[in-house]
């Protein structure tokens, strides 16, 4: 059976998340919503632009681009799509596809233009009734990849007149009805306010649906517990690290129950040797660890968990349990990202705490035009150096260029994390 998607929705008004098309109440902070959806098991996100002016539309497009940098799940843009340019802007903002309004008189022509330019797989159409399919079945099938049903009353009718797959947006949660909908071969997923609610833990919902025979995208281990080499107490040690920074956060132990609980909940669970009981990390403190990956070592006797950590990993309040330095030898790091971050932090500190005679402060004092002039000059120096056979000069010039670019980044408030997220989008 094909795995079904659970889909969250965000409605944008003036760059803010609101509760719905006709409800301007705040739906929460967008960054917090993005983190929740990334961690909780949501499979896709549909973003509806509710703008009623060109200015607001540009604001919402900018917001969608920012969201796409934060999201780890596919985003699909909808609303305020009136021309090919709007489709292009949404795709360039990071959307995996666009959802055209099936109620528009020009929906077919837009779908054809979009499919011709960007591919049929990028074209989805929202359906509130079956008129578009009934009147233009051939054109829709030719230019549209999938339908998005926003009126569940038409599901059965759509089944009879088209073979196109579709997702369904519903307004509430009725388990029996959800199971009925998701068991239909033509339905690829379901979404709406219930999944979009930050209080809904989607991974647990997936387990409930699995009990009804609905296959979803959830954690499944490629190895059985019996294949691990356990210590004399029947436990396996787990090293836990932050999935973004690779910082080691803690070490704990799992028994079989903790292992399966971790897979089931998508949250790290351990076996407490002192209390001799199952321990779900964060259940008391709220400092949950959401699973991103589990890996076993070559001897199959240790697990490595990459997690999204909420709050501090250590009970002392420290981000990591490993903070008491015992011995240290000075060394020069060769980790490129660490070097970039260290230099960036030094430049940033110079801006906040100026130092007399500092060249960095000289650049900041002169302002953006001077910084841009230096960036341009250093870029030219790279071109000149690249024409020479020796590599030493080009290494020197690239280093100068990167330094000045980092001064520009600090001046404009751009971080290395921003750059990495942008590169990941490409």
Secondary structure by P-SEA (a helix, b strand, c coil): ccbbbbbbbbbbcccccccccccccccccaaaaaaaaacccccbbbbbbbcccaaaaaaaaaaaaaaaaacccbbbbbcccccaaaaaaaaaacccbbbccccccaaaaaaaaaaaccccccbbbbbcccccccccaaaaaacccbbbbccccaaaaaaacccccbbbbbccccaaaaaaaaacccccccccccccccccaaaaaaaaaaaaccccccccccccccccccccccbbbbbbbccccccccccccccaaaaaaaaaacbbbbbcccccccccccccccbbbbbccccccccccbbbbbccccccccccccccccccccbbbbbbbccaaaaaaaaaaaaaaaaaccccccaaaaaaaacaaaaaaaaaaaaaaaaaaaacccaaaaaaaaaaaaaaaaaaaaaacccaaaaaaaaaac
